[in-house]
């Protein structure tokens, strides 16, 4: 029945095409005590792939803090879960779909959204929001514009159809992603804190069901494809195809089934499909599963056991039910028009056993497949980026300001999020365009805060500090809107781990992230690792992306990123230290044509004090708005506040500072807040008590932004010109709209 014999697989080294190295194949033989057949070799190949086993990163991921009083479920399940009080919890996770999106961007992005959705409702949580983090090459490239358009369309195409709002995200553009875009998707859900469901196959004799869509040939080798060098050169058949309408039905049916109390364990069929879901569920229980593949619903003729086990057809789940409750599943799934099939049973022999046409076609120890997958301590070599260390400041301040606002990484992202439904379910309190999103929790006066963040330039320049900044900035975004940060998820997007310098980037970045998590009280409860992000041997810059979750008690205390209506006496204050260094800045990248200097300044103790101060200021309703200082420095943060409020301001710089450095530094741990005159003293008093520097830097008034120092005007820009540069930058690449921004005045000396 099997086309290739076990001897052929060994002698012709067929196992290499299944993702196994020579040494790994020898390990498989040792664990089985015999040669594996084609089905077994394929299953080992996919479960031992980088994408499924994390064999290059697992040793380093153990450095993350994963526990805390708020953590109800940490890493190892479909999603992490944290307690938000009032008997409620939040399930959340982020995953990458980089390699499929490079080949087929619409379906790659769409199935990334669908996959992360299933991870959340599998935990018994009702999904309430999507987020994303995207990376592309420069927009002046036609291929990049195609990828960008299609990825955004794919995210919207799936998310909008399932009726869940996309409330936050980020997009950055850099030459490092020219051949390798990154598509990271995040989903957040709500559940009762005592009703978490896990993906565990317990109870000997309990029936195992495949539910949802029929199994096809799409996505076969998807996991090994995502673990290979230059995977986007491979065939498109490795990319899955999603059906959001079916996904919506599956979500509702699974949540109803879970609510019935009949579910023992449930798992999404994501990477490696039926293989990973069955083996992982059995592994968590320390038991086994036996399946009859003849009973798997298929949509194509003459599908082989190998194809059924490795298919990554979307909208499918594996469910273990309590014996005797089978009819519950049949009734629910038939009502939703979904496939439901009893394909096996739970066993206690610790084996994954597959039968087809009356024969045993695979019989493997579960522990060998999952728990004993190889873990590599790969060589790590010192990492020293070749970059400019001197950053010139001869670019006029006004010109630099405009260039930064018009940079696609900084510019207004409404072109993106207007394609998403951001307010379906009518629970979005703060949506795209704010430092973090807030989604109302039904029945109580609180909201879940969520944000994604990451900056590859910082990590490239200094992996450890860059990793710290990735966590600090994502968590700061939550505090900026007034929320208490609780925990994070992450996507670790890196190049080829077999290169020692890439391995050092990964290990140092993880160490930095772990240090920041410890200092800020935000354990890692879920995540994803995506390696081999390279094109023709050129690796991307290291890009750890952080998804942060927090809670806001009292929705009336929310803090937007800009005042909707600026009063006559709304002043602007800088919370955090002043800084003049241009290390790691976007300004430095513009003038040096690449990353320059070191990563920006960060002090985790100062960062933690700032977060606590922001929560305190919010709880006392002392702020009109708050916006963190990040890419582009104070200049960009200030401009975004002014654009959002429709009012300008005048900055008077200290006489002893370097204007370019003070304006464009990206030093961390800083936020600009808008304060009514009546609240200024209270803000100063609380900031002093928290040992956070607080300095009044301007007032929202007029229609210009003016910069002065020692009695001299360094630059004057109309708010209209700044707004045009900011809002027209991205659309100009797609509809031939040319930015109309002009600089009204500037001094010749800057």
C-alpha positions as CSV (number, residue, x, y, z in Angstrom):
1,X,0.0,0.0,0.0
2,X,2.8,2.4,0.8
3,X,4.7,3.5,-2.3
4,X,8.1,3.6,-0.7
5,X,9.5,0.8,1.5
6,X,11.3,1.6,4.7
7,X,14.5,0.4,3.1
8,X,14.1,2.7,0.2
9,X,13.5,5.7,2.5
10,X,16.8,4.8,4.2
11,X,19.0,3.9,1.2
12,X,17.8,6.7,-1.0
13,X,17.8,9.2,1.9
14,X,14.1,10.1,1.2
15,X,13.9,11.2,4.8
16,X,15.8,14.3,4.0
17,X,13.0,15.6,1.9
18,X,10.7,15.0,4.9
19,X,12.7,17.4,7.0
20,X,15.0,14.9,8.9
21,X,18.7,15.2,9.0
22,X,20.9,12.1,8.8
23,X,21.5,12.2,12.6
24,X,17.8,12.8,13.3
25,X,16.9,9.8,11.1
26,X,19.3,7.6,13.1
27,X,17.6,8.8,16.3
28,X,14.2,7.9,14.9
29,X,15.4,4.3,14.2
30,X,16.8,4.1,17.7
31,X,13.5,5.2,19.3
32,X,11.4,2.9,17.1
33,X,13.8,0.0,17.2
34,X,13.3,-0.4,13.5
35,X,13.2,1.5,10.2
36,X,10.3,3.9,10.0
37,X,7.9,3.6,7.1
38,X,6.9,6.6,4.9
39,X,4.0,7.7,7.1
40,X,6.1,7.5,10.3
41,X,9.1,9.2,8.8
42,X,6.8,12.0,7.6
43,X,5.3,12.4,11.0
44,X,8.7,12.5,12.8
45,X,9.9,15.0,10.2
46,X,7.1,17.4,10.8
47,X,6.9,17.1,14.6
48,X,10.7,17.4,14.8
49,X,10.7,20.4,12.5
50,X,11.8,23.8,13.8
51,X,8.3,25.1,13.4
52,X,6.8,22.4,15.7
53,X,9.6,21.4,18.1
54,X,11.5,24.7,18.6
55,X,14.6,22.6,18.6
56,X,17.0,25.6,18.2
57,X,15.2,28.0,20.6
58,X,13.7,25.7,23.3
59,X,16.9,25.9,25.5
60,X,16.7,29.6,25.4
61,X,13.0,30.0,25.9
62,X,13.3,28.5,29.3
63,X,14.8,31.9,30.4
64,X,11.4,33.6,30.2
65,X,9.5,34.1,33.4
66,X,6.2,32.3,32.9
67,X,4.4,32.5,36.3
68,X,2.7,35.0,38.6
69,X,-0.4,35.4,40.6
70,X,-2.3,36.6,37.5
71,X,-1.3,33.6,35.4
72,X,-3.9,30.9,35.1
73,X,-2.3,29.1,32.1
74,X,1.2,29.5,30.9
75,X,3.1,28.2,27.9
76,X,2.4,24.7,26.6
77,X,-1.3,25.1,25.7
78,X,-3.0,26.6,22.7
79,X,-3.0,30.0,24.4
80,X,-2.0,31.7,27.7
81,X,-4.6,32.8,30.2
82,X,-4.5,35.6,32.8
83,X,-6.9,36.6,35.5
84,X,-8.5,40.1,35.2
85,X,-10.7,39.9,38.3
86,X,-14.4,39.6,38.8
87,X,-14.2,35.9,38.0
88,X,-13.0,36.7,34.4
89,X,-9.9,35.8,32.5
90,X,-8.3,36.7,29.2
91,X,-6.8,34.1,26.7
92,X,-4.4,35.4,24.2
93,X,-1.6,34.4,21.9
94,X,0.4,35.6,18.9
95,X,1.7,33.5,16.0
96,X,3.6,34.1,12.8
97,X,2.6,33.3,9.2
98,X,5.6,34.7,7.5
99,X,6.6,32.0,5.0
100,X,3.1,31.4,3.6
101,X,2.5,35.1,3.3
102,X,5.7,35.5,1.2
103,X,4.4,33.0,-1.3
104,X,0.7,33.6,-1.3
105,X,0.1,36.8,0.7
106,X,-3.7,36.9,0.8
107,X,-4.2,33.3,2.0
108,X,-1.0,33.4,4.1
109,X,-2.3,36.3,6.1
110,X,-6.0,35.1,6.1
111,X,-5.1,31.7,7.5
112,X,-2.8,33.3,10.0
113,X,-5.8,35.1,11.4
114,X,-7.9,32.0,11.2
115,X,-5.3,29.9,13.0
116,X,-4.8,32.2,15.9
117,X,-8.6,32.6,16.2
118,X,-8.9,28.8,16.7
119,X,-6.2,28.8,19.4
120,X,-8.3,31.2,21.5
121,X,-11.7,29.6,21.3
122,X,-10.1,26.2,21.8
123,X,-9.4,27.5,25.4
124,X,-13.1,28.0,25.9
125,X,-12.7,31.8,25.4
126,X,-15.0,34.0,23.3
127,X,-12.7,35.9,20.9
128,X,-13.1,39.7,21.3
129,X,-10.3,41.2,19.2
130,X,-7.6,40.7,16.6
131,X,-4.2,42.5,16.5
132,X,-1.3,42.2,14.1
133,X,2.3,43.2,13.5
134,X,3.5,43.5,9.9
135,X,6.9,44.1,8.3
136,X,7.6,44.8,4.6
137,X,10.4,46.1,2.4
138,X,10.3,49.7,1.0
139,X,7.1,50.7,-0.6
140,X,8.7,52.1,-3.8
141,X,9.1,48.4,-4.9
142,X,6.2,47.0,-6.9
143,X,6.5,43.5,-5.3
144,X,6.4,45.0,-1.8
145,X,3.3,47.0,-2.7
146,X,1.6,43.8,-3.9
147,X,2.5,41.9,-0.8
148,X,1.4,44.8,1.5
149,X,-1.9,45.2,-0.3
150,X,-2.7,41.4,-0.3
151,X,-1.6,40.8,3.3
152,X,-3.8,43.7,4.5
153,X,-6.7,42.4,2.3
154,X,-6.2,38.9,3.7
155,X,-6.3,40.0,7.3
156,X,-9.4,42.1,6.7
157,X,-11.0,39.4,4.5
158,X,-10.9,36.8,7.3
159,X,-11.3,39.0,10.4
160,X,-14.2,41.0,9.0
161,X,-16.1,37.9,8.0
162,X,-15.9,36.2,11.4
163,X,-17.3,39.4,13.1
164,X,-14.4,40.1,15.4
165,X,-12.8,43.6,15.4
166,X,-9.2,44.2,14.5
167,X,-8.4,46.9,17.1
168,X,-4.6,47.4,17.0
169,X,-1.4,46.6,15.3
170,X,1.7,48.0,13.7
171,X,3.4,48.2,10.3
172,X,7.0,48.9,9.6
173,X,9.0,49.1,6.4
174,X,12.7,48.4,6.0
175,X,15.0,47.0,3.3
176,X,15.7,44.1,5.6
177,X,12.2,42.6,4.8
178,X,12.5,43.1,1.1
179,X,12.3,39.4,0.3
180,X,10.9,38.2,3.5
181,X,7.8,40.0,4.9
182,X,6.6,39.2,8.4
183,X,3.0,38.6,9.3
184,X,2.3,38.1,13.0
185,X,-1.3,37.7,14.1
186,X,-2.7,38.0,17.6
187,X,-6.1,37.2,19.1
188,X,-7.6,37.9,22.5
189,X,-10.6,36.2,24.1
190,X,-12.7,36.4,27.3
191,X,-13.8,33.5,29.5
192,X,-14.8,32.6,33.1
193,X,-11.6,32.1,35.0
194,X,-12.7,28.7,36.3
195,X,-13.7,27.3,32.9
196,X,-10.4,27.0,31.0
197,X,-10.4,24.1,28.5
198,X,-7.1,22.4,27.6
199,X,-5.9,20.3,24.7
200,X,-5.5,17.1,26.7
201,X,-6.5,13.6,25.6
202,X,-7.5,12.0,29.0
203,X,-9.8,9.2,29.9
204,X,-9.0,5.8,28.4
205,X,-11.7,4.8,25.9
206,X,-13.0,8.3,25.4
207,X,-13.9,8.9,21.7
208,X,-11.7,11.2,19.5
209,X,-13.5,13.4,16.9
210,X,-12.5,15.3,13.9
211,X,-14.8,18.3,13.5
212,X,-15.2,21.2,11.1
213,X,-14.0,21.1,7.5
214,X,-13.1,18.1,5.4
215,X,-9.5,17.2,5.0
216,X,-7.8,18.1,1.6
217,X,-4.4,18.2,0.2
218,X,-3.7,21.9,0.9
219,X,-1.0,22.8,3.3
220,X,0.8,19.5,3.2
221,X,4.4,20.1,4.4
222,X,3.4,23.5,5.7
223,X,5.4,23.1,8.9
224,X,8.5,21.8,7.3
225,X,8.2,24.5,4.6
226,X,8.2,27.1,7.4
227,X,11.4,25.5,8.8
228,X,13.5,25.6,5.6
229,X,15.9,28.0,4.1
230,X,14.4,30.3,1.5
231,X,11.0,28.7,1.9
232,X,9.3,31.2,-0.4
233,X,11.1,29.7,-3.3
234,X,9.0,26.5,-2.7
235,X,5.7,25.5,-4.2
236,X,2.5,27.3,-3.4
237,X,0.8,24.0,-2.4
238,X,2.4,24.3,1.0
239,X,0.1,27.3,1.7
240,X,-3.3,26.6,3.3
241,X,-6.6,28.0,2.1
242,X,-9.0,29.5,4.6
243,X,-12.8,29.9,4.7
244,X,-13.8,32.6,7.2
245,X,-17.5,31.8,7.0
246,X,-16.8,28.2,7.9
247,X,-14.4,29.4,10.6
248,X,-17.2,31.5,12.1
249,X,-19.5,28.4,12.2
250,X,-16.8,26.3,13.7
251,X,-16.1,28.8,16.5
252,X,-19.8,29.0,17.5
253,X,-20.2,25.2,17.3
254,X,-17.1,24.6,19.4
255,X,-18.0,27.2,22.0
256,X,-21.5,25.6,22.3
257,X,-20.0,22.1,22.6
258,X,-17.6,23.3,25.3
259,X,-20.5,24.9,27.2
260,X,-22.3,21.5,27.2
261,X,-19.6,20.1,29.5
262,X,-19.0,17.1,27.2
263,X,-15.5,18.2,26.1
264,X,-12.5,16.5,27.7
265,X,-9.9,18.1,25.5
266,X,-9.9,20.1,22.3
267,X,-7.1,21.2,19.9
268,X,-6.8,23.2,16.8
269,X,-5.3,21.5,13.7
270,X,-2.7,24.1,12.9
271,X,0.8,23.3,11.8
272,X,1.1,19.6,10.9
273,X,-2.7,19.2,11.1
274,X,-3.9,15.9,12.5
275,X,-0.4,14.8,13.4
276,X,0.4,17.6,15.8
277,X,-3.1,17.8,17.3
278,X,-3.2,14.1,18.1
279,X,0.4,13.7,19.3
280,X,0.3,16.8,21.4
281,X,-3.0,16.0,23.1
282,X,-1.8,12.5,23.9
283,X,1.6,13.9,25.2
284,X,-0.1,16.3,27.6
285,X,-2.0,13.5,29.1
286,X,0.9,11.0,29.2
287,X,-1.3,8.6,27.2
288,X,-1.9,7.5,23.7
289,X,-4.4,7.8,20.8
290,X,-5.5,5.2,18.2
291,X,-7.2,6.5,15.0
292,X,-8.9,4.8,12.1
293,X,-8.0,7.1,9.1
294,X,-10.7,5.6,6.9
295,X,-13.2,7.6,9.0
296,X,-11.5,11.0,8.5
297,X,-13.8,13.1,6.3
298,X,-11.9,14.0,3.1
299,X,-12.7,16.2,0.2
300,X,-10.4,14.6,-2.4
301,X,-10.3,11.1,-3.7
302,X,-7.7,8.4,-2.8
303,X,-6.0,10.4,-0.1
304,X,-3.3,8.4,1.6
305,X,-2.6,8.2,5.3
306,X,0.5,10.4,4.8
307,X,-1.6,13.1,3.2
308,X,-4.4,12.9,5.8
309,X,-2.0,13.2,8.7
310,X,0.1,16.0,7.3
311,X,-2.7,18.1,5.6
312,X,-3.1,21.6,7.1
313,X,-6.6,22.1,5.7
314,X,-8.1,24.9,7.7
315,X,-11.1,25.2,10.0
316,X,-10.6,21.7,11.6
317,X,-10.4,20.7,15.3
318,X,-9.6,17.5,17.1
319,X,-11.9,16.9,20.1
320,X,-11.9,14.3,22.9
321,X,-15.4,13.8,24.4
322,X,-16.6,12.2,27.5
323,X,-17.7,8.6,26.5
324,X,-21.4,8.4,26.2
325,X,-21.8,12.1,25.2
326,X,-21.1,11.5,21.5
327,X,-24.6,12.4,20.4
328,X,-24.1,15.9,21.8
329,X,-21.3,16.6,19.3
330,X,-23.3,15.1,16.4
331,X,-26.3,17.2,17.2
332,X,-24.4,20.5,17.5
333,X,-22.2,20.1,14.5
334,X,-24.9,18.9,12.2
335,X,-27.0,21.9,13.2
336,X,-24.2,24.1,12.1
337,X,-23.7,22.1,8.9
338,X,-20.2,21.0,9.8
339,X,-18.5,17.6,9.5
340,X,-18.2,15.5,12.6
341,X,-16.6,12.1,12.7
342,X,-15.5,9.7,15.4
343,X,-12.1,8.7,14.2
344,X,-10.5,7.1,17.2
345,X,-10.2,6.6,21.0
346,X,-7.9,7.5,23.9
347,X,-5.5,4.7,25.0
348,X,-3.2,4.2,27.9
349,X,-0.3,2.7,26.0
350,X,1.5,5.9,25.2
351,X,1.5,5.3,21.5
352,X,0.1,7.1,18.4
353,X,-1.3,4.2,16.4
354,X,-2.9,4.8,12.9
355,X,-5.0,2.2,11.1
356,X,-6.1,2.4,7.4
357,X,-7.9,-0.3,5.4
358,X,-7.5,-2.8,8.2
359,X,-3.8,-2.3,8.5
360,X,-1.6,-0.6,11.1
361,X,0.2,2.1,9.0
362,X,2.0,3.8,11.8
363,X,2.8,2.9,15.4
364,X,5.0,5.3,17.3
365,X,5.7,6.3,21.0
366,X,4.1,9.6,21.7
367,X,7.0,10.7,24.0
368,X,9.5,10.2,21.1
369,X,7.4,12.3,18.8
370,X,6.8,15.2,21.2
371,X,8.8,15.2,24.5
372,X,12.0,13.7,23.1
373,X,12.3,15.8,19.9
374,X,15.9,17.0,19.6
375,X,17.0,20.2,21.3
376,X,20.1,21.9,20.0
377,X,22.5,24.1,21.8
378,X,23.7,25.7,18.6
379,X,27.0,27.6,18.4
380,X,26.6,31.3,19.1
381,X,29.3,33.8,17.9
382,X,29.8,37.4,19.0
383,X,27.6,39.8,17.1
384,X,29.0,43.1,16.0
385,X,26.9,45.0,13.4
386,X,28.8,47.0,10.9
387,X,27.2,50.4,11.3
388,X,28.0,54.1,11.3
389,X,28.9,55.4,14.8
390,X,28.9,59.1,14.0
391,X,25.5,60.5,13.1
392,X,25.6,63.9,11.2
393,X,23.1,66.6,12.2
394,X,23.4,68.9,9.2
395,X,19.9,68.1,8.0
396,X,17.6,71.0,8.8
397,X,15.3,70.4,11.7
398,X,12.1,71.2,9.7
399,X,13.2,69.0,6.8
400,X,14.1,66.1,9.1
401,X,10.8,66.5,10.9
402,X,8.8,66.2,7.7
403,X,10.8,63.3,6.4
404,X,10.2,61.4,9.6
405,X,6.5,62.0,9.6
406,X,6.3,60.9,6.0
407,X,8.3,57.7,6.6
408,X,5.9,54.8,6.0
409,X,6.9,53.3,9.4
410,X,5.8,56.5,11.2
411,X,3.1,57.8,8.9
412,X,-0.6,57.5,9.5
413,X,-1.9,53.9,9.1
414,X,-5.5,54.7,8.3
415,X,-4.9,53.3,4.8
416,X,-4.4,50.0,6.5
417,X,-7.0,49.9,9.3
418,X,-9.8,51.4,7.2
419,X,-9.9,48.0,5.5
420,X,-10.6,46.3,8.9
421,X,-13.8,46.3,10.9
422,X,-12.5,47.9,14.1
423,X,-15.8,48.3,16.0
424,X,-18.0,45.3,15.3
425,X,-19.6,44.0,18.5
426,X,-19.7,47.6,19.7
427,X,-17.1,47.0,22.4
428,X,-14.1,48.9,21.1
429,X,-13.4,51.8,23.5
430,X,-10.1,52.8,21.9
431,X,-9.2,51.4,18.5
432,X,-6.4,51.8,16.0
433,X,-4.4,55.1,16.2
434,X,-4.0,55.0,20.0
435,X,-1.0,53.7,21.9
436,X,-3.0,50.6,22.9
437,X,-6.5,49.4,22.2
438,X,-9.2,49.0,24.8
439,X,-12.1,46.6,24.5
440,X,-15.0,46.7,27.0
441,X,-15.6,43.6,29.1
442,X,-19.4,42.9,29.1
443,X,-21.2,43.3,32.5
444,X,-18.4,45.1,34.4
445,X,-16.8,48.5,34.3
446,X,-13.5,47.4,32.9
447,X,-11.7,47.0,29.6
448,X,-8.9,44.8,28.3
449,X,-5.9,46.7,27.0
450,X,-3.8,45.3,24.2
451,X,-0.9,46.4,22.0
452,X,1.8,45.0,19.8
453,X,5.3,46.4,19.4
454,X,8.8,45.6,18.2
455,X,11.7,47.4,16.6
456,X,14.3,45.4,14.6
457,X,16.7,48.3,14.3
458,X,17.2,48.3,18.1
459,X,17.7,44.6,18.3
460,X,20.1,44.6,15.3
461,X,22.3,47.2,17.0
462,X,22.1,45.6,20.5
463,X,20.2,42.4,20.7
464,X,20.0,42.3,24.5
465,X,18.9,45.9,25.0
466,X,16.7,45.7,21.9
467,X,14.9,42.8,23.4
468,X,14.4,44.7,26.6
469,X,13.0,47.7,24.6
470,X,10.5,45.4,22.7
471,X,8.9,44.4,26.0
472,X,9.2,47.8,27.6
473,X,7.6,49.7,24.7
474,X,4.7,47.2,24.3
475,X,4.0,47.3,28.1
476,X,4.4,51.1,28.2
477,X,1.7,51.4,25.6
478,X,-0.7,49.7,28.0
479,X,0.2,52.0,30.8
480,X,-0.1,55.1,28.6
481,X,-3.8,54.5,28.1
482,X,-4.2,54.0,31.8
483,X,-4.2,50.2,32.1
484,X,-2.3,47.8,34.4
485,X,-0.1,45.5,32.4
486,X,-0.5,41.8,33.2
487,X,1.5,39.6,30.8
488,X,2.9,39.2,27.3
489,X,2.9,36.9,24.3
490,X,5.6,37.1,21.6
491,X,6.7,36.2,18.1
492,X,10.4,35.7,17.7
493,X,11.2,36.4,14.0
494,X,14.9,35.6,13.3
495,X,17.1,34.4,10.5
496,X,18.9,31.1,10.1
497,X,19.8,29.7,13.6
498,X,22.5,27.5,12.1
499,X,24.6,30.7,11.6
500,X,26.4,31.4,14.9
501,X,25.9,35.2,14.7
502,X,22.1,34.7,14.2
503,X,22.0,32.3,17.2
504,X,23.7,34.9,19.3
505,X,21.1,37.5,18.2
506,X,18.3,35.1,19.3
507,X,19.8,34.1,22.6
508,X,20.8,37.7,23.6
509,X,17.4,39.1,22.6
510,X,15.6,36.5,24.7
511,X,17.8,37.3,27.7
512,X,16.9,41.0,27.3
513,X,13.2,40.3,27.0
514,X,13.3,38.0,30.0
515,X,15.0,40.8,32.1
516,X,12.4,43.3,31.0
517,X,9.5,40.9,31.8
518,X,11.0,40.4,35.3
519,X,11.4,44.1,35.9
520,X,8.0,45.1,34.7
521,X,6.0,42.2,36.1
522,X,4.8,40.8,32.8
523,X,5.4,37.1,32.4
524,X,5.4,35.3,29.1
525,X,2.3,33.1,28.9
526,X,2.4,32.1,25.2
527,X,4.3,32.7,22.0
528,X,5.8,31.5,18.7
529,X,9.2,31.2,17.2
530,X,9.8,31.8,13.4
531,X,13.3,31.1,12.2
532,X,14.9,30.8,8.8
533,X,13.6,34.2,7.8
534,X,16.1,34.7,5.0
535,X,16.2,35.3,1.3
536,X,19.0,33.8,-0.8
537,X,21.2,33.6,2.3
538,X,20.5,37.1,3.6
539,X,18.8,37.1,7.0
540,X,16.3,39.6,8.2
541,X,17.2,41.9,11.1
542,X,16.2,40.2,14.3
543,X,12.6,41.1,15.0
544,X,11.1,40.0,18.3
545,X,7.5,41.3,18.4
546,X,5.6,41.6,21.7
547,X,1.9,41.4,22.3
548,X,1.0,42.9,25.7
549,X,-2.2,42.5,27.7
550,X,-3.5,44.6,30.6
551,X,-6.7,45.6,32.3
552,X,-8.3,49.0,32.9
553,X,-10.6,49.2,35.9
554,X,-13.1,52.0,35.2
555,X,-13.5,52.8,31.5
556,X,-14.0,56.5,32.3
557,X,-10.3,56.6,33.2
558,X,-9.1,55.8,29.7
559,X,-6.5,58.1,28.2
560,X,-6.5,58.7,24.5
561,X,-3.3,59.5,22.5
562,X,-4.4,63.1,21.7
563,X,-7.1,65.3,23.2
564,X,-10.3,65.4,21.1
565,X,-10.8,69.0,21.9
566,X,-7.9,70.9,23.3
567,X,-8.9,73.5,25.9
568,X,-7.5,77.0,26.1
569,X,-5.1,75.9,28.8
570,X,-4.0,72.5,27.8
571,X,-0.3,72.1,28.4
572,X,2.2,69.5,27.3
573,X,4.5,67.7,29.7
574,X,7.4,65.4,29.1
575,X,7.4,62.6,31.7
576,X,10.8,60.9,31.8
577,X,14.4,62.0,31.3
578,X,15.6,64.4,28.6
579,X,18.0,62.9,26.2
580,X,20.2,64.1,23.3
581,X,21.6,60.8,21.9
582,X,20.7,59.9,18.3
583,X,21.8,56.2,18.8
584,X,19.5,53.8,17.1
585,X,17.1,56.5,15.9
586,X,15.1,56.6,12.7
587,X,16.7,60.0,12.1
588,X,20.1,58.3,12.2
589,X,18.9,55.6,9.8
590,X,17.7,58.3,7.3
591,X,20.9,60.3,7.3
592,X,23.3,57.3,7.5
593,X,21.3,55.1,5.0
594,X,21.1,52.4,7.6
595,X,21.0,51.7,11.4
596,X,23.5,53.8,13.2
597,X,25.1,53.9,16.7
598,X,23.9,51.7,19.5
599,X,20.3,50.9,20.7
600,X,18.6,53.8,22.5
601,X,18.9,54.4,26.2
602,X,16.8,52.2,28.5
603,X,16.6,51.9,32.3
604,X,14.1,49.3,33.5
605,X,13.7,50.7,37.0
606,X,12.9,54.1,35.5
607,X,10.5,52.4,33.1
608,X,8.6,50.6,35.8
609,X,8.2,53.8,37.8
610,X,6.9,55.6,34.7
611,X,4.3,52.9,34.2
612,X,3.1,53.1,37.8
613,X,2.9,56.9,37.5
614,X,0.8,56.7,34.4
615,X,-1.7,54.3,36.0
616,X,-2.0,56.6,39.0
617,X,-2.5,59.7,36.8
618,X,-5.2,57.9,34.8
619,X,-7.0,56.6,37.9
620,X,-7.3,60.2,39.2
621,X,-8.4,61.5,35.8
622,X,-5.5,64.0,35.6
623,X,-4.6,63.5,31.9
624,X,-6.3,64.7,28.8
625,X,-4.1,62.6,26.6
626,X,-0.8,60.6,26.7
627,X,1.4,59.4,23.9
628,X,4.7,57.5,24.3
629,X,8.0,58.7,22.8
630,X,9.2,56.1,20.3
631,X,10.3,56.2,16.6
632,X,11.1,59.8,15.6
633,X,11.5,60.9,19.2
634,X,9.8,63.9,20.8
635,X,9.4,65.5,17.4
636,X,7.1,62.8,16.0
637,X,5.2,62.2,19.3
638,X,4.5,65.9,19.6
639,X,3.4,66.2,16.0
640,X,1.0,63.3,16.3
641,X,-0.6,64.9,19.4
642,X,-0.9,68.2,17.6
643,X,-2.3,66.6,14.5
644,X,-4.8,64.6,16.6
645,X,-5.9,67.7,18.5
646,X,-5.9,70.1,15.6
647,X,-3.7,72.6,17.5
648,X,0.0,73.5,17.3
649,X,2.5,74.4,19.9
650,X,5.8,76.2,20.6
651,X,8.8,74.5,22.0
652,X,11.5,76.4,23.8
653,X,14.5,74.1,24.0
654,X,17.0,74.4,26.9
655,X,20.0,76.5,25.9
656,X,22.5,73.8,26.7
657,X,21.0,70.9,24.6
658,X,21.7,69.9,21.1
659,X,18.5,70.6,19.2
660,X,18.6,67.6,16.9
661,X,19.4,65.2,19.7
662,X,16.7,66.6,22.0
663,X,14.0,66.4,19.3
664,X,14.8,63.1,17.6
665,X,16.3,61.0,20.4
666,X,14.4,57.7,20.9
667,X,15.5,57.1,24.5
668,X,13.0,54.9,26.2
669,X,10.9,55.5,29.3
670,X,9.3,58.7,28.1
671,X,5.7,59.9,27.5
672,X,4.3,63.2,26.5
673,X,1.0,64.0,28.4
674,X,-1.6,66.7,27.8
675,X,-2.8,68.3,31.1
676,X,-5.4,70.9,32.0
677,X,-4.0,73.9,33.9
678,X,-6.0,73.0,37.0
679,X,-4.3,69.6,37.2
680,X,-0.7,70.6,36.6
681,X,0.3,70.8,40.2
682,X,-1.1,67.4,41.0
683,X,0.8,65.9,38.0
684,X,4.0,67.5,39.2
685,X,3.5,66.3,42.8
686,X,2.7,62.7,41.8
687,X,5.6,62.6,39.3
688,X,8.0,63.8,42.0
689,X,6.8,61.2,44.5
690,X,7.4,58.5,41.8
691,X,10.9,59.9,41.1
692,X,9.9,60.5,37.4
693,X,11.2,63.7,35.9
694,X,8.3,66.0,34.7
695,X,8.9,69.0,32.5
696,X,6.4,71.4,31.0
697,X,7.4,71.8,27.3
698,X,4.5,73.7,25.6
699,X,0.9,74.6,25.3
700,X,-1.6,73.4,22.7
701,X,-2.5,76.5,20.7
702,X,-2.3,78.0,17.3
703,X,-1.8,76.4,13.9
704,X,1.9,75.9,13.8
705,X,4.7,74.0,15.5
706,X,7.5,76.4,16.3
707,X,10.9,75.4,17.8
708,X,13.0,78.1,19.6
709,X,16.3,78.0,21.5
710,X,18.1,80.9,23.1
711,X,15.8,83.4,21.5
712,X,16.3,82.0,18.0
713,X,13.6,80.3,15.9
714,X,15.0,77.0,14.6
715,X,12.0,75.9,12.7
716,X,8.4,76.8,12.1
717,X,6.0,74.4,10.4
718,X,2.3,74.7,9.6
719,X,0.1,72.1,11.2
720,X,-1.6,71.7,7.8
721,X,1.8,70.8,6.2
722,X,2.6,68.3,8.9
723,X,-0.8,66.7,8.6
724,X,-0.5,66.4,4.9
725,X,3.0,64.8,5.1
726,X,1.7,62.4,7.8
727,X,-1.6,61.4,6.2
728,X,-0.7,61.2,2.5
729,X,2.6,59.2,2.8
730,X,1.2,55.7,2.4
731,X,-1.8,56.4,0.1
732,X,0.6,58.2,-2.3
733,X,2.2,54.9,-3.2
734,X,-1.2,53.4,-4.3
735,X,-3.2,56.2,-5.9
736,X,-0.5,58.5,-7.3
737,X,-1.4,61.1,-4.7
738,X,1.6,63.3,-4.2
739,X,2.3,64.8,-0.7
740,X,1.6,68.5,-0.7
741,X,3.4,69.3,2.5
742,X,5.6,72.4,2.5
743,X,7.8,73.9,5.0
744,X,6.7,77.4,5.7
745,X,9.8,78.7,7.6
746,X,13.1,77.4,8.9
747,X,16.4,78.8,10.0
748,X,19.3,78.4,7.7
749,X,21.6,77.3,10.5
750,X,19.8,74.0,11.1
